[in-house]
């Protein structure tokens, strides 16, 4: 009894996971191409429809030059800069 059920399960798994027929393979490739192409077209339409629209309620980002950052001078470094060396 166990071996009969086990064989039926194995045969069913082989049918499901086995190599698909050329017709099934073609159908799945065409289906995936149609789905991916439609998603691509949707994203393109959404991207192009937003061009030129004003950002209502949002302030546009203002670009400014970066100003140099003032680092505090430490005493030990400042002291070494002002030392005179005798030769």
KOLKOLLO-676089 format. One record per atom (N, C-alpha, C): x, y, z; atom name; residue in three letters. Coordinates in pm, 1 decimal, m for minus. Example, Ala and Ser with C-alpha at 12.3 -4.5 7.8 and 13.67 -1.06 7.14 Angstrom:
KOLKOLLO-676089
<rec x="1319.0" y="m569.0" z="780.0" atome="N" residu="ALA"/>
<rec x="1230.0" y="m450.0" z="780.0" atome="CA" residu="ALA"/>
<rec x="1320.0" y="m330.0" z="780.0" atome="C" residu="ALA"/>
<rec x="1285.0" y="m225.0" z="708.0" atome="N" residu="SER"/>
<rec x="1367.0" y="m106.0" z="714.0" atome="CA" residu="SER"/>
<rec x="1290.0" y="3.0" z="787.0" atome="C" residu="SER"/>
end
This chain:
KOLKOLLO-676089
<rec x="82.0" y="m119.2" z="0.0" atome="N" residu="UNK"/>
<rec x="0.0" y="0.0" z="0.0" atome="CA" residu="UNK"/>
<rec x="87.1" y="126.6" z="0.0" atome="C" residu="UNK"/>
<rec x="189.4" y="129.5" z="87.9" atome="N" residu="UNK"/>
<rec x="277.4" y="245.5" z="95.8" atome="CA" residu="UNK"/>
<rec x="354.7" y="264.8" z="m33.9" atome="C" residu="UNK"/>
<rec x="401.7" y="156.3" z="m91.9" atome="N" residu="UNK"/>
<rec x="480.3" y="169.6" z="m213.4" atome="CA" residu="UNK"/>
<rec x="393.8" y="216.7" z="m330.6" atome="C" residu="UNK"/>
<rec x="267.6" y="177.9" z="m332.5" atome="N" residu="UNK"/>
<rec x="177.2" y="220.5" z="m439.8" atome="CA" residu="UNK"/>
<rec x="152.9" y="371.0" z="m432.1" atome="C" residu="UNK"/>
<rec x="126.6" y="421.1" z="m311.9" atome="N" residu="UNK"/>
<rec x="104.0" y="564.9" z="m291.8" atome="CA" residu="UNK"/>
<rec x="233.4" y="641.7" z="m321.7" atome="C" residu="UNK"/>
<rec x="344.2" y="585.3" z="m275.7" atome="N" residu="UNK"/>
<rec x="473.3" y="650.1" z="m299.3" atome="CA" residu="UNK"/>
<rec x="502.1" y="659.2" z="m448.9" atome="C" residu="UNK"/>
<rec x="474.4" y="553.0" z="m522.7" atome="N" residu="UNK"/>
<rec x="496.1" y="554.0" z="m667.4" atome="CA" residu="UNK"/>
<rec x="404.4" y="654.1" z="m737.5" atome="C" residu="UNK"/>
<rec x="281.3" y="664.9" z="m691.3" atome="N" residu="UNK"/>
<rec x="188.2" y="761.2" z="m751.0" atome="CA" residu="UNK"/>
<rec x="235.8" y="905.3" z="m727.2" atome="C" residu="UNK"/>
<rec x="283.4" y="930.5" z="m605.8" atome="N" residu="UNK"/>
<rec x="334.0" y="1065.0" z="m574.0" atome="CA" residu="UNK"/>
<rec x="457.1" y="1095.4" z="m657.7" atome="C" residu="UNK"/>
<rec x="548.6" y="1000.2" z="m670.1" atome="N" residu="UNK"/>
<rec x="669.4" y="1020.3" z="m750.2" atome="CA" residu="UNK"/>
<rec x="635.9" y="1044.8" z="m896.7" atome="C" residu="UNK"/>
<rec x="542.0" y="968.3" z="m950.5" atome="N" residu="UNK"/>
<rec x="502.5" y="987.2" z="m1090.5" atome="CA" residu="UNK"/>
<rec x="438.6" y="1125.0" z="m1111.9" atome="C" residu="UNK"/>
<rec x="356.8" y="1167.6" z="m1017.5" atome="N" residu="UNK"/>
<rec x="291.4" y="1298.6" z="m1029.1" atome="CA" residu="UNK"/>
<rec x="395.8" y="1411.5" z="m1022.1" atome="C" residu="UNK"/>
<rec x="493.1" y="1397.9" z="m931.9" atome="N" residu="UNK"/>
<rec x="599.3" y="1498.4" z="m923.0" atome="CA" residu="UNK"/>
<rec x="684.1" y="1501.6" z="m1049.8" atome="C" residu="UNK"/>
<rec x="711.1" y="1385.8" z="m1108.0" atome="N" residu="UNK"/>
<rec x="786.9" y="1381.5" z="m1232.2" atome="CA" residu="UNK"/>
<rec x="710.6" y="1450.8" z="m1345.1" atome="C" residu="UNK"/>
<rec x="577.4" y="1434.8" z="m1346.1" atome="N" residu="UNK"/>
<rec x="496.5" y="1500.5" z="m1448.1" atome="CA" residu="UNK"/>
<rec x="497.0" y="1652.5" z="m1429.9" atome="C" residu="UNK"/>
<rec x="488.4" y="1697.7" z="m1305.4" atome="N" residu="UNK"/>
<rec x="484.0" y="1841.3" z="m1278.8" atome="CA" residu="UNK"/>
<rec x="619.6" y="1907.8" z="m1298.2" atome="C" residu="UNK"/>
<rec x="725.1" y="1842.5" z="m1252.5" atome="N" residu="UNK"/>
<rec x="857.3" y="1902.7" z="m1255.0" atome="CA" residu="UNK"/>
<rec x="940.0" y="1862.2" z="m1376.1" atome="C" residu="UNK"/>
<rec x="888.7" y="1774.9" z="m1455.3" atome="N" residu="UNK"/>
<rec x="964.3" y="1726.7" z="m1569.9" atome="CA" residu="UNK"/>
<rec x="976.8" y="1832.5" z="m1677.8" atome="C" residu="UNK"/>
<rec x="1043.7" y="1797.1" z="m1785.5" atome="N" residu="UNK"/>
<rec x="1066.1" y="1888.5" z="m1896.3" atome="CA" residu="UNK"/>
<rec x="932.4" y="1915.7" z="m1966.8" atome="C" residu="UNK"/>
<rec x="897.6" y="2044.7" z="m1985.1" atome="N" residu="UNK"/>
<rec x="771.2" y="2076.7" z="m2052.1" atome="CA" residu="UNK"/>
<rec x="779.3" y="2050.4" z="m2202.6" atome="C" residu="UNK"/>
<rec x="666.1" y="2028.6" z="m2260.4" atome="N" residu="UNK"/>
<rec x="661.8" y="2004.2" z="m2404.2" atome="CA" residu="UNK"/>
<rec x="693.2" y="2134.2" z="m2478.2" atome="C" residu="UNK"/>
<rec x="732.8" y="2126.9" z="m2603.9" atome="N" residu="UNK"/>
<rec x="763.3" y="2249.8" z="m2679.2" atome="CA" residu="UNK"/>
<rec x="645.5" y="2346.9" z="m2686.8" atome="C" residu="UNK"/>
<rec x="524.5" y="2296.0" z="m2692.9" atome="N" residu="UNK"/>
<rec x="407.0" y="2384.0" z="m2699.3" atome="CA" residu="UNK"/>
<rec x="389.3" y="2459.9" z="m2567.3" atome="C" residu="UNK"/>
<rec x="408.6" y="2390.3" z="m2454.6" atome="N" residu="UNK"/>
<rec x="396.8" y="2456.1" z="m2323.7" atome="CA" residu="UNK"/>
<rec x="509.6" y="2557.4" z="m2305.6" atome="C" residu="UNK"/>
<rec x="628.4" y="2523.0" z="m2351.5" atome="N" residu="UNK"/>
<rec x="742.3" y="2613.3" z="m2340.7" atome="CA" residu="UNK"/>
<rec x="717.4" y="2740.6" z="m2421.6" atome="C" residu="UNK"/>
<rec x="667.3" y="2726.0" z="m2543.6" atome="N" residu="UNK"/>
<rec x="637.6" y="2840.5" z="m2627.9" atome="CA" residu="UNK"/>
<rec x="528.7" y="2927.2" z="m2565.7" atome="C" residu="UNK"/>
<rec x="425.1" y="2863.7" z="m2511.9" atome="N" residu="UNK"/>
<rec x="316.2" y="2939.1" z="m2449.7" atome="CA" residu="UNK"/>
<rec x="366.2" y="3017.1" z="m2328.7" atome="C" residu="UNK"/>
<rec x="451.1" y="2956.4" z="m2247.1" atome="N" residu="UNK"/>
<rec x="500.8" y="3026.3" z="m2128.7" atome="CA" residu="UNK"/>
<rec x="594.1" y="3140.8" z="m2167.1" atome="C" residu="UNK"/>
<rec x="676.7" y="3123.1" z="m2270.8" atome="N" residu="UNK"/>
<rec x="765.8" y="3230.2" z="m2314.7" atome="CA" residu="UNK"/>
<rec x="685.6" y="3346.5" z="m2371.6" atome="C" residu="UNK"/>
<rec x="585.5" y="3318.0" z="m2452.5" atome="N" residu="UNK"/>
<rec x="501.9" y="3423.8" z="m2509.7" atome="CA" residu="UNK"/>
<rec x="426.4" y="3496.2" z="m2399.1" atome="C" residu="UNK"/>
<rec x="372.7" y="3422.4" z="m2303.7" atome="N" residu="UNK"/>
<rec x="299.0" y="3484.0" z="m2192.4" atome="CA" residu="UNK"/>
<rec x="389.4" y="3577.1" z="m2111.6" atome="C" residu="UNK"/>
<rec x="509.5" y="3530.9" z="m2077.5" atome="N" residu="UNK"/>
<rec x="601.0" y="3615.1" z="m2000.8" atome="CA" residu="UNK"/>
<rec x="645.6" y="3737.3" z="m2080.5" atome="C" residu="UNK"/>
<rec x="666.4" y="3722.2" z="m2210.7" atome="N" residu="UNK"/>
<rec x="702.8" y="3837.7" z="m2293.9" atome="CA" residu="UNK"/>
<rec x="591.4" y="3941.4" z="m2296.6" atome="C" residu="UNK"/>
<rec x="467.3" y="3896.5" z="m2307.9" atome="N" residu="UNK"/>
<rec x="353.6" y="3989.0" z="m2309.5" atome="CA" residu="UNK"/>
<rec x="341.4" y="4060.6" z="m2175.5" atome="C" residu="UNK"/>
<rec x="355.5" y="3987.2" z="m2066.1" atome="N" residu="UNK"/>
<rec x="344.9" y="4048.8" z="m1933.5" atome="CA" residu="UNK"/>
<rec x="455.8" y="4150.2" z="m1912.2" atome="C" residu="UNK"/>
<rec x="579.7" y="4114.3" z="m1941.3" atome="N" residu="UNK"/>
<rec x="691.7" y="4205.5" z="m1920.4" atome="CA" residu="UNK"/>
<rec x="685.4" y="4326.3" z="m2013.3" atome="C" residu="UNK"/>
<rec x="641.2" y="4307.0" z="m2136.5" atome="N" residu="UNK"/>
<rec x="627.7" y="4419.8" z="m2228.4" atome="CA" residu="UNK"/>
<rec x="518.9" y="4515.7" z="m2182.0" atome="C" residu="UNK"/>
<rec x="408.3" y="4463.1" z="m2131.3" atome="N" residu="UNK"/>
<rec x="301.2" y="4550.9" z="m2083.6" atome="CA" residu="UNK"/>
<rec x="345.2" y="4628.2" z="m1959.0" atome="C" residu="UNK"/>
<rec x="420.3" y="4565.6" z="m1870.5" atome="N" residu="UNK"/>
<rec x="471.7" y="4636.7" z="m1752.7" atome="CA" residu="UNK"/>
<rec x="570.2" y="4744.8" z="m1795.8" atome="C" residu="UNK"/>
<rec x="654.2" y="4714.8" z="m1894.2" atome="N" residu="UNK"/>
<rec x="750.1" y="4812.5" z="m1944.7" atome="CA" residu="UNK"/>
<rec x="677.3" y="4931.5" z="m2006.7" atome="C" residu="UNK"/>
<rec x="576.4" y="4907.5" z="m2086.5" atome="N" residu="UNK"/>
<rec x="499.2" y="5016.1" z="m2147.9" atome="CA" residu="UNK"/>
<rec x="428.9" y="5098.7" z="m2041.1" atome="C" residu="UNK"/>
<rec x="376.2" y="5034.3" z="m1939.1" atome="N" residu="UNK"/>
<rec x="310.6" y="5106.7" z="m1830.2" atome="CA" residu="UNK"/>
<rec x="408.5" y="5202.5" z="m1762.0" atome="C" residu="UNK"/>
<rec x="529.0" y="5154.6" z="m1730.6" atome="N" residu="UNK"/>
<rec x="628.2" y="5239.9" z="m1665.0" atome="CA" residu="UNK"/>
<rec x="671.7" y="5354.7" z="m1756.8" atome="C" residu="UNK"/>
<rec x="687.0" y="5328.6" z="m1884.7" atome="N" residu="UNK"/>
<rec x="723.2" y="5434.7" z="m1978.0" atome="CA" residu="UNK"/>
<rec x="615.4" y="5541.8" z="m1985.5" atome="C" residu="UNK"/>
<rec x="489.2" y="5500.6" z="m1993.4" atome="N" residu="UNK"/>
<rec x="378.8" y="5597.0" z="m1999.5" atome="CA" residu="UNK"/>
<rec x="372.9" y="5678.5" z="m1871.9" atome="C" residu="UNK"/>
<rec x="390.1" y="5614.2" z="m1757.7" atome="N" residu="UNK"/>
<rec x="388.5" y="5687.7" z="m1629.9" atome="CA" residu="UNK"/>
<rec x="505.1" y="5786.0" z="m1621.9" atome="C" residu="UNK"/>
<rec x="621.0" y="5747.2" z="m1669.7" atome="N" residu="UNK"/>
<rec x="737.9" y="5834.8" z="m1663.6" atome="CA" residu="UNK"/>
<rec x="721.6" y="5953.3" z="m1757.5" atome="C" residu="UNK"/>
<rec x="674.7" y="5929.0" z="m1879.9" atome="N" residu="UNK"/>
<rec x="660.8" y="6037.8" z="m1976.5" atome="CA" residu="UNK"/>
<rec x="543.2" y="6128.9" z="m1944.8" atome="C" residu="UNK"/>
<rec x="442.5" y="6078.5" z="m1879.1" atome="N" residu="UNK"/>
<rec x="328.4" y="6165.0" z="m1847.2" atome="CA" residu="UNK"/>
<rec x="363.4" y="6264.2" z="m1736.5" atome="C" residu="UNK"/>
<rec x="464.0" y="6236.6" z="m1655.9" atome="N" residu="UNK"/>
<rec x="502.6" y="6325.9" z="m1547.6" atome="CA" residu="UNK"/>
<rec x="599.1" y="6435.1" z="m1590.2" atome="C" residu="UNK"/>
<rec x="649.7" y="6429.1" z="m1714.2" atome="N" residu="UNK"/>
<rec x="745.7" y="6529.5" z="m1759.8" atome="CA" residu="UNK"/>
<rec x="671.0" y="6661.1" z="m1784.0" atome="C" residu="UNK"/>
<rec x="725.3" y="6768.6" z="m1730.3" atome="N" residu="UNK"/>
<rec x="668.0" y="6900.4" z="m1753.2" atome="CA" residu="UNK"/>
<rec x="564.0" y="6942.3" z="m1651.8" atome="C" residu="UNK"/>
<rec x="519.4" y="6852.4" z="m1569.1" atome="N" residu="UNK"/>
<rec x="422.4" y="6889.6" z="m1466.1" atome="CA" residu="UNK"/>
<rec x="494.5" y="6962.5" z="m1354.0" atome="C" residu="UNK"/>
<rec x="430.3" y="7062.0" z="m1300.5" atome="N" residu="UNK"/>
<rec x="487.4" y="7135.5" z="m1187.4" atome="CA" residu="UNK"/>
<rec x="471.5" y="7055.5" z="m1060.3" atome="C" residu="UNK"/>
<rec x="566.7" y="7072.1" z="m972.6" atome="N" residu="UNK"/>
<rec x="556.3" y="7009.0" z="m841.0" atome="CA" residu="UNK"/>
<rec x="468.4" y="7097.0" z="m754.1" atome="C" residu="UNK"/>
<rec x="342.3" y="7067.1" z="m749.5" atome="N" residu="UNK"/>
<rec x="251.1" y="7149.8" z="m672.2" atome="CA" residu="UNK"/>
<rec x="270.1" y="7121.8" z="m524.6" atome="C" residu="UNK"/>
<rec x="285.9" y="7228.9" z="m449.2" atome="N" residu="UNK"/>
<rec x="300.8" y="7214.3" z="m305.7" atome="CA" residu="UNK"/>
<rec x="441.8" y="7183.9" z="m261.4" atome="C" residu="UNK"/>
<rec x="531.4" y="7163.9" z="m352.6" atome="N" residu="UNK"/>
<rec x="670.2" y="7133.7" z="m316.9" atome="CA" residu="UNK"/>
<rec x="759.3" y="7246.9" z="m364.9" atome="C" residu="UNK"/>
<rec x="854.6" y="7279.1" z="m284.8" atome="N" residu="UNK"/>
<rec x="951.1" y="7380.5" z="m324.7" atome="CA" residu="UNK"/>
<rec x="1065.1" y="7311.5" z="m397.2" atome="C" residu="UNK"/>
<rec x="1103.5" y="7367.2" z="m509.3" atome="N" residu="UNK"/>
<rec x="1213.4" y="7307.3" z="m584.1" atome="CA" residu="UNK"/>
<rec x="1343.8" y="7324.4" z="m507.6" atome="C" residu="UNK"/>
<rec x="1432.3" y="7231.8" z="m525.8" atome="N" residu="UNK"/>
<rec x="1558.3" y="7235.1" z="m454.9" atome="CA" residu="UNK"/>
<rec x="1645.9" y="7347.3" z="m511.4" atome="C" residu="UNK"/>
<rec x="1705.9" y="7424.7" z="m423.1" atome="N" residu="UNK"/>
<rec x="1792.7" y="7533.6" z="m464.1" atome="CA" residu="UNK"/>
<rec x="1937.7" y="7487.5" z="m455.8" atome="C" residu="UNK"/>
<rec x="2012.2" y="7516.4" z="m560.9" atome="N" residu="UNK"/>
<rec x="2152.7" y="7477.9" z="m564.1" atome="CA" residu="UNK"/>
<rec x="2238.9" y="7595.3" z="m521.3" atome="C" residu="UNK"/>
<rec x="2332.9" y="7569.4" z="m434.9" atome="N" residu="UNK"/>
<rec x="2424.5" y="7671.6" z="m386.9" atome="CA" residu="UNK"/>
<rec x="2566.0" y="7616.1" z="m389.7" atome="C" residu="UNK"/>
<rec x="2662.3" y="7707.9" z="m392.1" atome="N" residu="UNK"/>
<rec x="2801.7" y="7666.4" z="m388.3" atome="CA" residu="UNK"/>
<rec x="2837.6" y="7618.3" z="m248.4" atome="C" residu="UNK"/>
<rec x="2929.0" y="7526.7" z="m242.2" atome="N" residu="UNK"/>
<rec x="2974.5" y="7475.2" z="m113.9" atome="CA" residu="UNK"/>
<rec x="3078.4" y="7572.4" z="m58.1" atome="C" residu="UNK"/>
<rec x="3058.1" y="7613.3" z="64.5" atome="N" residu="UNK"/>
<rec x="3151.6" y="7703.8" z="129.5" atome="CA" residu="UNK"/>
<rec x="3254.6" y="7622.3" z="207.4" atome="C" residu="UNK"/>
<rec x="3378.6" y="7670.8" z="213.2" atome="N" residu="UNK"/>
<rec x="3481.4" y="7594.2" z="286.1" atome="CA" residu="UNK"/>
<rec x="3449.5" y="7589.2" z="434.9" atome="C" residu="UNK"/>
<rec x="3482.4" y="7476.5" z="493.3" atome="N" residu="UNK"/>
<rec x="3454.4" y="7454.5" z="634.2" atome="CA" residu="UNK"/>
<rec x="3573.7" y="7501.7" z="717.4" atome="C" residu="UNK"/>
<rec x="3547.8" y="7581.9" z="816.5" atome="N" residu="UNK"/>
<rec x="3650.8" y="7637.9" z="904.1" atome="CA" residu="UNK"/>
<rec x="3681.8" y="7537.0" z="1013.6" atome="C" residu="UNK"/>
<rec x="3802.5" y="7481.5" z="1011.3" atome="N" residu="UNK"/>
<rec x="3843.4" y="7386.6" z="1114.5" atome="CA" residu="UNK"/>
<rec x="3916.7" y="7461.6" z="1225.1" atome="C" residu="UNK"/>
<rec x="3890.2" y="7427.3" z="1349.0" atome="N" residu="UNK"/>
<rec x="3961.1" y="7493.3" z="1459.2" atome="CA" residu="UNK"/>
<rec x="4107.4" y="7448.0" z="1461.6" atome="C" residu="UNK"/>
<rec x="4196.5" y="7542.7" z="1489.8" atome="N" residu="UNK"/>
<rec x="4338.4" y="7508.6" z="1494.6" atome="CA" residu="UNK"/>
<rec x="4372.5" y="7461.2" z="1635.4" atome="C" residu="UNK"/>
<rec x="4443.6" y="7351.2" z="1638.0" atome="N" residu="UNK"/>
<rec x="4486.2" y="7298.7" z="1768.1" atome="CA" residu="UNK"/>
<rec x="4616.4" y="7366.5" z="1808.4" atome="C" residu="UNK"/>
<rec x="4636.3" y="7380.4" z="1934.6" atome="N" residu="UNK"/>
<rec x="4752.3" y="7452.6" z="1986.7" atome="CA" residu="UNK"/>
<rec x="4884.5" y="7386.1" z="1949.4" atome="C" residu="UNK"/>
<rec x="4891.0" y="7254.9" z="1954.9" atome="N" residu="UNK"/>
<rec x="5018.0" y="7187.7" z="1930.3" atome="CA" residu="UNK"/>
<rec x="5060.5" y="7203.9" z="1784.0" atome="C" residu="UNK"/>
<rec x="4969.6" y="7197.9" z="1692.5" atome="N" residu="UNK"/>
<rec x="5003.2" y="7214.1" z="1552.0" atome="CA" residu="UNK"/>
<rec x="5041.6" y="7359.3" z="1525.7" atome="C" residu="UNK"/>
<rec x="4965.5" y="7448.9" z="1583.2" atome="N" residu="UNK"/>
<rec x="4994.3" y="7590.7" z="1564.5" atome="CA" residu="UNK"/>
<rec x="5131.9" y="7626.0" z="1621.9" atome="C" residu="UNK"/>
<rec x="5166.5" y="7564.7" z="1729.3" atome="N" residu="UNK"/>
<rec x="5295.3" y="7587.5" z="1791.9" atome="CA" residu="UNK"/>
<rec x="5409.2" y="7539.0" z="1702.0" atome="C" residu="UNK"/>
<rec x="5393.2" y="7425.1" z="1637.4" atome="N" residu="UNK"/>
<rec x="5496.7" y="7371.2" z="1549.3" atome="CA" residu="UNK"/>
<rec x="5514.0" y="7457.6" z="1424.3" atome="C" residu="UNK"/>
<rec x="5407.7" y="7518.5" z="1378.1" atome="N" residu="UNK"/>
<rec x="5417.3" y="7603.5" z="1259.6" atome="CA" residu="UNK"/>
<rec x="5498.9" y="7729.5" z="1287.8" atome="C" residu="UNK"/>
<rec x="5490.7" y="7780.8" z="1409.2" atome="N" residu="UNK"/>
<rec x="5557.5" y="7907.1" z="1439.1" atome="CA" residu="UNK"/>
<rec x="5698.9" y="7889.3" z="1491.8" atome="C" residu="UNK"/>
<rec x="5747.1" y="7766.3" z="1509.3" atome="N" residu="UNK"/>
<rec x="5881.2" y="7742.7" z="1562.2" atome="CA" residu="UNK"/>
<rec x="5987.1" y="7774.9" z="1457.5" atome="C" residu="UNK"/>
<rec x="6095.6" y="7835.9" z="1503.3" atome="N" residu="UNK"/>
<rec x="6208.9" y="7862.6" z="1415.8" atome="CA" residu="UNK"/>
<rec x="6317.1" y="7758.4" z="1443.8" atome="C" residu="UNK"/>
<rec x="6370.4" y="7704.3" z="1337.3" atome="N" residu="UNK"/>
<rec x="6473.8" y="7602.3" z="1350.3" atome="CA" residu="UNK"/>
<rec x="6608.7" y="7665.2" z="1321.8" atome="C" residu="UNK"/>
<rec x="6704.6" y="7634.1" z="1406.3" atome="N" residu="UNK"/>
<rec x="6839.6" y="7682.9" z="1385.4" atome="CA" residu="UNK"/>
<rec x="6919.4" y="7576.7" z="1308.7" atome="C" residu="UNK"/>
<rec x="6994.1" y="7623.0" z="1212.3" atome="N" residu="UNK"/>
<rec x="7075.3" y="7528.5" z="1135.6" atome="CA" residu="UNK"/>
<rec x="7220.5" y="7545.2" z="1160.2" atome="C" residu="UNK"/>
end
